[in-house]
């Protein structure tokens, strides 16, 4: 696989133990426990990790800043929501953390539904939501790359605004990258013009190929004025020493999901976005798609990256990830539970096969 591909993990950011089949232990979300994950990522070949967001979870930016302070190379992919943050406040906070960490910040912009009233936000229909997201991303990027910014948009206004400290240009990196998801037409139009990396859930290869082609076409049609859009994959990778062992464990996990009615797996189920609907419909095409994309978890809710799994030996899963890379995927956000032990297993057994 290309040396330019990057591999991140996922750190659960949840007050409830047992997320997606993880070990339910005391202090699962303490700073010491989460730091052990971040340090294991550094030690086992990972670039960093996605840290999720949502009202009713620990504040994502605070968690990311705490983990960055306890590590040396770990790069947090910080999920944030326009509306929870004002554009200038966020630009300043992220620039500060980027400065303090020597350029380790990445940002995942989330526009899906949330408990807005709980933190005093409100929004209109889908068109309004994505218009605000687009304006947020454009303004934050300007605040990171320009000085004395004045902007009077429909959703955010600033006058003579200069964020300090300034974002330091590091090679081709002008500022933290914006990762973005979403499969609706409105979301794809925002991605095509404003995102740096479009993240896909674990769809079959043909679906990802089709979406990459459409997004490239949209970028041209909408006169994108940024560097070319990059693409990423967020997926569960269930890796065991042998193919048979992996499938036995995968089927046992799905059996437990069926028994518990998907308890602990429903963090994307409150409102079904277009991308989540696409994932949940996949099991209707069969339990196993492509070579080893396991769609059966979707029968019991799954939830985001927990809806489809790549299952197999390290060689099996590496072979499948290479096929996504051949389509143009260069950013991979992987995970499986128990999170900590799988950081080590997959870092030691899977990642070396993807870097030769």
C-alpha positions as MATLAB code, in Angstrom:
seq = 'XXXXXXXXXXXXXXXXXXXXXXXXXXXXXXXXXXXXXXXXXXXXXXXXXXXXXXXXXXXXXXXXXXXXXXXXXXXXXXXXXXXXXXXXXXXXXXXXXXXXXXXXXXXXXXXXXXXXXXXXXXXXXXXXXXXXXXXXXXXXXXXXXXXXXXXXXXXXXXXXXXXXXXXXXXXXXXXXXXXXXXXXXXXXXXXXXXXXXXXXXXXXXXXXXXXXXXXXXXXXXXXXXXXXXXXXXXXXXXXXXXXXXXXXXXXXXXXXXXXXXXXXXXXXXXXXXXXXXXXXXXXXXXXXXXXXXXXXXXXXXXXXXXXXXXXXXXXXXXXXXXXXXXXXXXXXXXXXXXXXXXXXXXXXXXXXXXXX';
ca = [
       0.000    0.000    0.000;
       1.139    3.520   -0.729;
       3.493    5.070    1.792;
       1.242    8.125    1.657;
      -1.636    6.285    3.310;
      -2.294    7.151    6.950;
      -3.724    4.877    9.627;
      -5.664    6.121   12.606;
      -7.638    4.272   15.275;
     -10.677    5.224   17.328;
     -10.799    6.167   21.002;
     -14.281    5.761   22.506;
     -15.469    8.946   24.161;
     -18.401    7.742   26.221;
     -19.463    7.854   29.856;
     -20.949    4.365   29.481;
     -18.689    1.351   29.634;
     -18.848   -1.472   27.109;
     -18.972    0.585   23.905;
     -19.457   -1.752   20.897;
     -18.491   -4.833   22.840;
     -15.535   -3.289   24.653;
     -14.599   -4.637   28.082;
     -16.839   -3.004   30.693;
     -14.336   -1.960   33.353;
     -14.207    0.708   36.042;
     -12.637    4.016   35.020;
     -12.971    3.137   31.329;
     -13.027    6.840   30.442;
     -10.516    8.129   32.995;
      -7.563   10.146   31.763;
      -5.181    7.342   32.725;
      -7.174    4.756   30.755;
      -7.573    6.932   27.677;
      -3.910    7.901   27.845;
      -2.971    4.211   27.828;
      -4.810    3.938   24.505;
      -3.087    6.992   23.045;
       0.356    5.814   24.134;
      -0.294    2.325   22.778;
      -1.164    3.924   19.446;
       2.192    5.687   19.417;
       4.025    2.496   20.315;
       2.298    0.253   17.770;
       2.548    2.263   14.570;
      -0.640    4.343   14.470;
      -0.749    8.009   13.485;
      -3.512    8.961   15.932;
      -7.200    8.389   16.605;
     -10.668    9.734   15.971;
     -12.407   10.997   19.114;
     -16.182   11.158   18.692;
     -18.609   13.879   19.691;
     -22.223   14.264   20.795;
     -24.128   15.893   23.625;
     -24.115   13.578   26.635;
     -20.525   12.491   25.975;
     -17.377   13.999   27.511;
     -16.332   17.165   25.709;
     -14.261   16.006   22.757;
     -11.901   18.970   22.532;
     -11.024   18.706   26.227;
     -10.300   14.984   25.898;
      -8.154   15.573   22.810;
      -6.145   18.352   24.470;
      -5.555   16.198   27.557;
      -4.325   13.243   25.512;
      -2.128   15.423   23.347;
      -0.475   16.823   26.476;
       0.394   13.306   27.678;
       1.828   12.082   24.369;
       4.516   13.109   21.912;
       3.335   12.065   18.432;
      -0.336   11.075   18.873;
      -2.582   13.089   16.518;
      -6.193   13.508   17.677;
      -8.871   13.653   14.983;
     -11.254   15.875   16.934;
     -14.940   15.610   16.039;
     -16.752   18.946   16.436;
     -20.116   20.446   15.476;
     -20.828   23.886   14.014;
     -23.395   25.411   16.328;
     -21.834   23.845   19.410;
     -18.891   26.068   18.470;
     -18.867   29.548   16.986;
     -16.450   29.745   14.060;
     -13.992   32.247   15.544;
     -13.985   30.598   18.986;
     -13.191   27.269   17.401;
     -10.537   28.662   15.071;
      -8.750   30.173   18.067;
      -9.002   27.029   20.227;
      -7.770   24.744   17.457;
      -4.937   27.105   16.492;
      -3.803   27.202   20.108;
      -3.828   23.416   20.452;
      -2.063   23.040   17.103;
       0.638   25.441   18.300;
       1.093   23.692   21.636;
       1.316   20.235   20.045;
       3.609   21.119   17.169;
       0.979   20.639   14.472;
      -0.771   17.468   15.603;
      -4.417   18.606   15.293;
      -6.935   17.141   12.811;
     -10.626   18.073   12.722;
     -13.703   15.991   11.864;
     -16.663   18.258   11.059;
     -19.968   16.637   12.057;
     -23.274   18.000   10.758;
     -25.650   15.222   11.768;
     -28.502   15.692   14.207;
     -27.775   16.064   17.916;
     -29.552   17.176   21.082;
     -29.286   20.805   20.033;
     -31.673   22.255   22.592;
     -29.552   20.863   25.418;
     -26.672   23.203   24.557;
     -28.786   26.081   23.262;
     -28.461   25.539   19.528;
     -31.147   25.512   16.877;
     -31.193   24.908   13.154;
     -33.619   24.611   10.323;
     -33.927   21.997    7.633;
     -31.150   20.047    5.943;
     -30.377   22.872    3.514;
     -29.962   25.305    6.410;
     -27.768   22.869    8.365;
     -25.345   22.254    5.528;
     -25.270   25.910    4.506;
     -24.140   26.704    8.033;
     -21.534   23.934    7.929;
     -20.148   25.222    4.639;
     -19.916   28.764    5.965;
     -18.268   27.522    9.181;
     -15.564   25.589    7.329;
     -14.829   28.417    4.910;
     -14.586   31.022    7.680;
     -12.423   28.900    9.993;
     -10.021   28.202    7.135;
      -9.819   31.952    6.402;
      -9.157   32.705   10.068;
      -6.315   30.177   10.036;
      -4.705   31.472    6.845;
      -5.529   35.204    6.726;
      -5.301   38.154    9.109;
      -7.809   40.920    9.808;
     -10.680   38.823    8.506;
     -14.040   40.500    8.064;
     -16.992   38.325    7.085;
     -20.741   38.931    7.278;
     -22.357   35.618    6.421;
     -25.818   34.269    7.064;
     -24.651   32.321   10.139;
     -21.340   33.783   11.395;
     -19.970   37.309   11.494;
     -16.509   38.597   12.401;
     -14.827   41.983   11.949;
     -11.072   42.603   11.729;
     -10.447   39.189   13.280;
      -6.920   37.787   13.603;
      -6.493   34.447   15.361;
      -3.401   34.070   17.552;
      -1.217   32.144   17.750;
      -1.031   31.805   13.991;
      -1.151   28.358   12.388;
       2.390   27.426   11.367;
       2.756   26.174    7.794;
       4.505   22.788    7.901;
       5.536   21.619    4.440;
       2.342   21.175    2.425;
       0.214   21.475    5.564;
      -1.193   24.986    5.745;
      -3.592   24.207    8.578;
      -5.293   21.218   10.307;
      -7.172   19.082    7.806;
     -10.960   19.068    7.772;
     -12.376   15.556    7.625;
     -16.065   15.372    6.711;
     -18.738   12.709    6.279;
     -22.246   12.547    4.903;
     -23.856   10.838    1.908;
     -26.783   13.127    1.114;
     -26.655   15.427   -1.904;
     -26.354   18.451    0.382;
     -23.475   16.871    2.317;
     -21.602   15.892   -0.834;
     -21.810   19.428   -2.216;
     -20.195   20.728    0.987;
     -17.509   18.030    0.862;
     -16.740   18.759   -2.786;
     -16.015   22.425   -2.089;
     -14.879   22.685    1.553;
     -13.532   19.394    2.969;
      -9.938   18.206    2.836;
     -10.845   14.538    3.418;
     -14.205   12.865    2.715;
     -14.751    9.925    5.070;
     -16.839    6.956    3.933;
     -18.375    4.256    6.115;
     -17.564    0.639    5.260;
     -19.554    0.241    2.059;
     -18.739   -2.351   -0.617;
     -16.048   -1.380   -3.099;
     -18.465   -0.559   -5.899;
     -20.367    1.919   -3.724;
     -17.174    3.674   -2.674;
     -15.941    3.786   -6.284;
     -19.201    5.384   -7.395;
     -19.114    8.007   -4.635;
     -15.487    8.953   -5.299;
     -16.310    9.495   -8.963;
     -19.337   11.608   -8.112;
     -17.414   13.761   -5.618;
     -14.612   14.381   -8.093;
     -17.194   15.430  -10.656;
     -18.875   17.740   -8.152;
     -15.528   19.312   -7.261;
     -15.053   20.242  -10.896;
     -18.632   21.388  -11.438;
     -18.613   23.567   -8.324;
     -15.216   25.117   -9.096;
     -13.403   23.851   -6.006;
     -10.621   26.317   -5.158;
      -8.760   24.095   -2.666;
      -6.245   21.261   -3.184;
      -7.886   18.068   -4.532;
     -10.286   16.324   -2.179;
      -8.792   13.276   -0.440;
     -10.741   10.212    0.675;
     -10.870    8.119    3.828;
     -12.506    4.962    5.179;
     -13.917    4.539    8.693;
     -14.538    0.840    9.358;
     -14.323   -1.976   11.903;
     -11.522   -4.454   11.191;
     -11.895   -7.765   13.035;
      -8.463   -9.363   12.733;
      -7.401  -12.703   14.209;
      -4.437  -14.992   13.627;
      -6.366  -17.152   11.159;
      -9.342  -16.701    8.862;
     -11.346  -19.370   10.678;
     -10.684  -17.836   14.078;
     -11.701  -14.393   12.828;
     -15.017  -15.606   11.417;
     -15.793  -17.637   14.538;
     -15.257  -14.539   16.693;
     -17.253  -12.330   14.306;
     -20.227  -14.694   14.341;
     -20.044  -14.957   18.131;
     -20.114  -11.170   18.422;
     -23.152  -10.915   16.161;
     -24.885  -13.640   18.175;
     -24.279  -11.584   21.318;
     -25.614   -8.472   19.555;
     -28.759  -10.413   18.695;
     -29.134  -11.624   22.283;
     -28.689   -8.113   23.753;
     -30.641   -6.365   20.979;
     -27.566   -4.354   20.047;
     -27.008   -2.794   23.467;
     -23.962   -0.546   23.322;
     -23.989   -0.345   19.521;
     -26.615    2.317   18.844;
     -24.723    5.606   19.079;
     -25.651    6.508   15.485;
     -29.259    5.350   15.687;
     -31.078    8.343   17.136;
     -31.638    9.890   13.710;
     -30.794    7.864   10.619;
     -28.791    9.986    8.195;
     -28.535    9.012    4.537;
     -25.146    7.344    4.972;
     -26.354    5.305    7.930;
     -29.442    4.229    6.002;
     -27.193    3.006    3.181;
     -25.183    0.925    5.639;
     -28.168   -0.598    7.384;
     -29.631   -1.665    4.049;
     -26.537   -3.657    3.079;
     -27.373   -6.827    5.028;
     -30.426   -7.239    2.805;
     -27.948   -8.042    0.007;
     -26.311  -10.805    2.056;
     -24.374  -11.389    5.248;
     -21.003  -11.185    3.451;
     -20.302   -8.751    0.593;
     -17.199   -8.419   -1.590;
     -14.605  -10.842   -0.174;
     -15.017  -10.390    3.570;
     -17.210   -7.351    4.320;
     -19.509   -8.639    7.063;
     -22.900   -6.904    6.819;
     -24.767   -9.070    9.366;
     -24.128   -6.644   12.300;
     -26.516   -4.223   10.581;
     -29.403   -6.584   11.352;
     -29.072   -5.579   14.988;
     -28.388   -1.880   14.598;
     -24.624   -1.828   14.244;
     -24.141    1.909   14.358;
     -21.718    3.890   12.209;
     -18.446    2.022   11.796;
     -19.915   -0.859   13.781;
     -22.437   -1.656   11.025;
     -20.069   -3.465    8.647;
     -16.804   -5.231    9.479;
     -13.844   -6.446    7.461;
     -13.164   -9.906    8.884;
     -10.204  -12.232    8.533;
      -6.542  -12.916    9.112;
      -4.100  -10.008    8.875;
      -3.444  -10.970    5.246;
      -7.192  -11.166    4.462;
      -7.955   -7.737    5.879;
      -4.841   -6.144    4.399;
      -5.842   -7.465    0.972;
      -9.276   -5.867    1.304;
      -7.898   -2.550    2.517;
      -5.517   -2.499   -0.452;
      -8.534   -2.691   -2.752;
      -9.996    0.425   -1.133;
      -6.617    2.106   -1.504;
      -6.633    1.232   -5.205;
      -9.860    3.243   -5.480;
      -8.138    6.323   -4.040;
      -8.578    5.923   -0.253;
      -5.534    7.275    1.593;
      -6.884    7.862    5.116;
      -7.976    4.860    7.181;
      -9.699    5.013   10.583;
      -9.909    1.446   11.897;
     -11.079   -0.131   15.153;
     -12.268   -3.248   16.925;
     -12.932   -4.214   20.522;
     -11.500   -4.632   23.062;
      -9.990   -1.375   21.874;
      -6.691   -1.462   23.766;
      -5.686   -5.024   22.935;
      -6.728   -4.543   19.302;
      -4.590   -1.396   19.006;
      -1.631   -3.631   19.761;
      -2.700   -6.672   17.739;
      -3.587   -4.776   14.585;
      -0.667   -2.388   14.953;
       1.724   -5.326   15.109;
       0.048   -7.744   12.683;
      -1.965   -5.658   10.193;
      -0.145   -2.362    9.733;
       3.180   -3.908    8.619;
       1.338   -5.608    5.746;
      -0.018   -2.264    4.604;
       3.322   -0.499    4.534;
       5.464   -2.799    2.395;
];
